[in-house]
């Protein structure tokens, strides 16, 4: 979708990796910003961003990035505190600050780093791939994907009645809808528990599985690679995600991850008993239940039902990323 007038006169994106560079492309494609600033600390990333024409201005100057109507922080969660500290002295009254991190409780605590005259609206687009860097981004990344907003109880001392903050939240929602996303609002703790189950734990399992296979590889003389079936290839795709981003996710959402990991361990123990005792009924019941969940995900439009033999040359969507 596109609109006749930009939603923001000027927008800036701090961090031009997969999500940040996809944001610049989507904002440009849909006419959501009159002018666009891209900011990144890495010289090589900035040079490539200029070559790709990701923004009208590409800089490493955080003060320039702060001079916008909306500032989108698209760095890993672990870097967000330093970015907020750097932005704070330069933000003008009424500026909207939002982020894309997949942990919201830890990010919400950073609100105090921002001045009272700005509006901080935490957000998380549940979209991404296992790729990273400015070349990995694409404008369609957010289309038909969910974006979760976790509004605070109002951010800005001058906004006594909350009306200005509510308008800021509405504007961030309009931005994501303009990028093609569905949007839902919830509190940060609920988000973190839900994502621990649907994204963080699957990545943890994938990293563990592929790590174990890598250890086994030295024993089996390349058979792990040679005989990789579709299921294992899916694990390796997930485990190829940005290690910095996922390190930060597990450090900042440890409580929720440990909670769902405990539930997973119970399910795994139950399957272990069923296999040991050759409990065919229990195995069939478990596998039938999980197959039904897959059907519901497909019906919700969050997956393509076409067979995938691990040789799809198109882009693969998954919650990867930041």
Phi, psi and omega per residue, in radians:
X1 nan 2.654 3.074
X2 -2.394 2.908 -3.096
X3 -2.373 2.768 -3.046
X4 -1.258 -0.682 -3.140
X5 -2.019 2.457 3.139
X6 -1.073 2.529 3.062
X7 -1.191 -0.626 3.108
X8 -2.209 2.422 3.045
X9 -1.141 -0.724 3.137
X10 -2.492 2.289 3.097
X11 -2.199 2.610 3.051
X12 -2.294 2.574 3.115
X13 -2.137 2.106 -3.137
X14 -1.783 1.966 -3.061
X15 1.818 1.929 -3.021
X16 -1.969 0.760 3.032
X17 -1.429 -2.649 -3.105
X18 -0.965 -0.953 -3.076
X19 -1.252 -0.795 -3.124
X20 -1.069 -0.792 -3.141
X21 -1.221 -0.539 3.045
X22 -1.181 -0.656 3.090
X23 -1.075 -0.801 -3.140
X24 -1.069 -0.722 3.139
X25 -1.130 -0.754 -3.116
X26 -1.197 -0.733 3.114
X27 -1.074 -0.718 3.106
X28 -1.155 -0.846 -3.062
X29 -1.054 -0.706 -3.035
X30 -1.676 0.136 3.068
X31 1.094 0.635 -3.055
X32 -1.510 -0.230 -3.139
X33 -2.382 2.353 3.096
X34 -1.199 -0.676 3.076
X35 -2.407 2.594 -3.027
X36 -2.312 2.267 3.101
X37 -1.948 2.292 3.026
X38 -1.945 2.310 -3.080
X39 -2.244 2.306 3.088
X40 -2.680 2.519 -3.100
X41 -1.368 -0.309 -3.049
X42 -1.578 2.172 -3.114
X43 -1.077 -0.709 -3.130
X44 -1.151 -0.679 3.106
X45 -1.130 -0.765 3.137
X46 -1.088 -0.744 3.131
X47 -1.060 -0.734 3.139
X48 -1.215 -0.632 3.108
X49 -1.077 -0.656 3.085
X50 -1.151 -0.769 3.126
X51 -1.072 -0.627 -3.125
X52 -1.498 -0.048 -3.120
X53 0.937 0.836 -3.100
X54 -1.277 -0.437 -3.087
X55 -2.623 2.845 3.081
X56 -1.181 -0.634 3.112
X57 -2.292 2.309 3.069
X58 -2.093 2.219 -3.006
X59 -2.590 2.887 2.944
X60 -1.930 0.127 -3.101
X61 -1.548 1.875 -3.079
X62 -1.140 -0.459 3.102
X63 -1.145 -0.659 3.084
X64 -1.174 -0.684 3.120
X65 -1.136 -0.560 -3.107
X66 -1.262 -0.342 -3.097
X67 -1.471 1.257 -3.083
X68 -2.672 2.872 3.090
X69 -1.352 -0.549 3.054
X70 -2.398 2.359 3.083
X71 -2.038 2.067 -3.103
X72 -1.804 1.964 -3.134
X73 -1.548 1.926 -3.049
X74 -2.040 0.706 3.096
X75 -1.739 2.874 2.984
X76 -0.988 2.667 -3.081
X77 -0.964 -0.657 -3.099
X78 -1.142 -0.376 -3.135
X79 -1.658 -0.158 -3.013
X80 -1.088 -0.685 -3.105
X81 -1.055 -0.787 3.133
X82 -1.139 -0.657 3.123
X83 -1.144 -0.779 3.135
X84 -1.092 -0.717 3.094
X85 -1.032 -0.752 -3.106
X86 -1.233 -0.639 -3.135
X87 -1.230 -0.671 -2.916
X88 -0.833 -0.830 -3.070
X89 -1.210 -0.243 -2.984
X90 -1.909 -0.101 -3.062
X91 -1.350 2.302 -3.122
X92 -1.505 2.770 3.140
X93 -1.002 2.386 3.104
X94 1.530 -0.093 3.123
X95 -1.106 2.444 3.038
X96 -1.685 2.231 3.039
X97 -1.987 2.257 3.077
X98 -2.391 2.980 -3.108
X99 -2.461 3.132 -3.108
X100 -2.231 0.206 -3.029
X101 -1.154 2.567 -3.091
X102 -1.544 0.136 2.973
X103 -2.167 2.156 -3.015
X104 -1.834 -0.527 3.131
X105 -1.069 -0.827 -3.133
X106 -1.136 -0.652 -3.127
X107 -1.237 -0.659 3.136
X108 -1.031 -0.567 3.132
X109 -1.162 -0.287 -3.129
X110 -1.424 -0.097 -3.110
X111 -0.959 -0.602 -3.126
X112 -1.152 -0.291 3.102
X113 -1.344 -0.296 -3.097
X114 -1.688 2.607 -3.128
X115 -1.182 2.757 -3.089
X116 -1.173 -0.322 -3.056
X117 -1.536 0.152 3.067
X118 -2.055 2.911 -3.138
X119 -2.022 2.083 -3.131
X120 -1.785 2.090 -3.115
X121 -2.118 1.689 -3.139
X122 -1.120 2.460 -3.138
X123 -2.548 2.845 3.123
X124 -2.653 1.842 3.015
X125 -1.326 2.115 -3.109
X126 -1.546 1.348 -3.071
X127 -2.767 2.666 3.097
X128 2.783 -3.109 3.057
X129 -2.402 3.136 3.087
X130 -1.414 -0.071 -3.138
X131 -1.481 2.868 3.125
X132 -2.532 2.886 3.122
X133 1.666 2.892 -3.062
X134 -1.109 -0.510 3.128
X135 -1.257 -0.356 -3.065
X136 -1.401 -0.301 -3.062
X137 -1.290 2.713 3.041
X138 -2.736 2.540 -2.990
X139 -1.092 -0.495 -3.079
X140 -1.400 -0.029 -3.022
X141 -0.942 -0.614 -3.009
X142 -1.667 -0.080 -3.062
X143 -1.179 2.260 3.133
X144 1.073 0.405 3.043
X145 -1.942 2.811 -3.141
X146 -1.564 2.504 2.940
X147 -2.151 2.248 -3.139
X148 -1.801 2.269 3.014
X149 -1.879 2.428 3.121
X150 -2.156 1.304 -3.078
X151 -1.007 2.576 3.070
X152 -1.459 -3.129 3.116
X153 -1.420 0.585 -3.075
X154 1.710 2.270 3.119
X155 -2.288 1.936 -3.127
X156 2.435 1.968 -3.068
X157 -1.106 -0.490 -3.111
X158 -1.355 -0.098 -3.062
X159 -1.807 1.116 -3.007
X160 -1.058 -0.644 -3.096
X161 -1.615 -0.043 3.094
X162 1.380 -0.030 -3.065
X163 -1.165 -0.717 -3.131
X164 -1.172 -0.674 3.111
X165 -1.167 -0.729 3.111
X166 -1.054 -0.677 3.104
X167 -1.150 -0.639 3.114
X168 -1.141 -0.742 3.106
X169 -1.076 -0.754 3.114
X170 -1.056 -0.651 -3.116
X171 -1.225 -0.676 3.083
X172 -1.140 -0.705 3.081
X173 -1.072 -0.739 3.130
X174 -1.093 -0.629 3.105
X175 -1.073 -0.821 -3.115
X176 -1.206 -0.668 3.071
X177 -1.124 -0.622 3.085
X178 -1.129 -0.457 3.079
X179 -1.479 -0.016 3.087
X180 1.761 0.087 -3.072
X181 -1.541 2.698 2.831
X182 -1.503 2.557 -3.061
X183 -2.198 2.380 3.056
X184 -2.328 2.564 3.116
X185 -1.954 2.456 3.095
X186 -2.776 2.981 3.100
X187 -1.394 2.768 -3.005
X188 -1.085 -0.725 -3.110
X189 -1.112 -0.718 3.121
X190 -1.114 -0.767 3.093
X191 -0.991 -0.843 -3.039
X192 -1.132 -0.620 3.102
X193 -1.237 -0.754 3.138
X194 -1.093 -0.761 -3.124
X195 -1.284 -0.466 3.053
X196 -1.060 -0.653 -3.135
X197 -1.377 -0.792 -2.978
X198 -1.502 -0.326 -3.061
X199 -2.315 -0.921 -2.997
X200 -1.190 -0.801 3.112
X201 -1.115 -0.780 3.067
X202 -0.985 -0.676 3.093
X203 -1.168 -0.691 3.122
X204 -1.087 -0.749 3.116
X205 -1.115 -0.733 -3.135
X206 -1.105 -0.785 3.111
X207 -1.059 -0.698 -3.136
X208 -1.186 -0.785 -3.109
X209 -1.113 -0.813 -3.120
X210 -1.214 -0.619 3.080
X211 -1.101 -0.728 3.100
X212 -1.127 -0.701 3.125
X213 -1.154 -0.620 3.109
X214 -1.128 -0.678 3.059
X215 -1.118 -0.722 -3.127
X216 -1.188 -0.495 -3.095
X217 -0.971 -0.615 -3.122
X218 -1.186 -0.343 -3.129
X219 -1.616 -0.631 -3.003
X220 -1.630 0.068 3.060
X221 0.939 1.050 3.021
X222 1.319 0.077 -3.125
X223 -1.207 -0.507 3.094
X224 -1.057 -0.746 3.121
X225 -1.258 -0.822 -3.029
X226 -1.141 -0.656 -3.055
X227 -1.833 0.385 -3.134
X228 -1.069 2.100 3.069
X229 -1.544 3.047 -3.062
X230 -0.978 -0.716 -3.122
X231 -1.063 -0.789 -3.139
X232 -1.193 -0.650 3.093
X233 -1.066 -0.651 3.082
X234 -1.102 -0.706 3.080
X235 -1.050 -0.765 -3.102
X236 -1.170 -0.574 3.096
X237 -1.108 -0.828 3.139
X238 -1.121 -0.712 -3.098
X239 -1.270 -0.117 3.086
X240 -1.526 0.045 -3.111
X241 -1.172 2.852 -3.057
X242 -0.964 2.020 -3.087
X243 -1.171 -0.538 3.114
X244 -1.154 -0.820 -3.133
X245 -1.040 -0.801 -3.065
X246 -1.319 -0.516 2.971
X247 -1.004 -0.820 -3.113
X248 -1.151 -0.652 3.118
X249 -1.022 -0.854 -3.075
X250 -1.256 -0.498 3.082
X251 -1.260 -0.583 -3.029
X252 -1.745 -0.167 3.069
X253 -2.190 0.608 -3.020
X254 -1.085 -0.698 -3.072
X255 -1.089 -0.844 -3.128
X256 -1.195 -0.681 3.137
X257 -1.108 -0.759 3.136
X258 -1.126 -0.596 3.114
X259 -1.122 -0.836 -3.118
X260 -1.306 -0.464 3.081
X261 -1.146 -0.625 3.079
X262 -1.109 -0.726 3.102
X263 -1.135 -0.704 3.109
X264 -1.084 -0.726 -3.140
X265 -1.077 -0.639 3.099
X266 -1.155 -0.750 3.109
X267 -1.114 -0.709 -3.139
X268 -1.138 -0.698 3.116
X269 -1.126 -0.669 3.110
X270 -1.122 -0.709 3.090
X271 -1.173 -0.652 3.116
X272 -1.068 -0.743 3.103
X273 -1.137 -0.728 -3.129
X274 -1.093 -0.675 3.118
X275 -1.209 -0.755 -3.110
X276 -1.079 -0.736 -3.084
X277 -1.641 0.148 3.097
X278 0.932 0.803 -3.133
X279 -1.474 1.498 -3.054
X280 -1.078 -0.677 -3.125
X281 -1.110 -0.768 3.141
X282 -1.119 -0.748 3.124
X283 -1.092 -0.774 -3.121
X284 -1.123 -0.736 3.137
X285 -1.084 -0.790 3.136
X286 -1.080 -0.830 -3.077
X287 -1.222 -0.539 3.088
X288 -1.207 -0.704 3.133
X289 -1.102 -0.754 -3.108
X290 -1.249 -0.556 3.085
X291 -1.139 -0.625 3.112
X292 -1.138 -0.672 3.113
X293 -1.109 -0.690 3.082
X294 -1.049 -0.747 3.133
X295 -1.042 -0.719 -3.128
X296 -1.176 -0.627 3.100
X297 -1.135 -0.728 3.101
X298 -1.111 -0.788 -3.135
X299 -1.106 -0.495 3.127
X300 -1.390 -0.015 3.112
X301 1.370 0.260 -3.133
X302 -1.660 0.103 3.098
X303 -2.766 2.661 3.096
X304 -1.606 2.237 -3.097
X305 -1.325 -0.111 -3.114
X306 -1.100 2.531 3.108
X307 -1.027 2.485 3.111
X308 -2.217 1.994 -3.104
X309 -1.734 0.320 3.109
X310 1.391 0.233 -3.107
X311 -2.152 0.312 3.141
X312 -1.191 2.172 -3.117
X313 -1.589 -0.052 3.123
X314 -1.411 3.096 3.126
X315 -1.281 2.532 -3.134
X316 -1.944 2.167 -3.135
X317 -1.625 2.541 3.093
X318 -3.035 2.916 -3.083
X319 -1.555 1.685 -2.994
X320 -1.849 -0.684 -2.429
X321 -2.115 2.864 2.872
X322 -2.360 nan nan
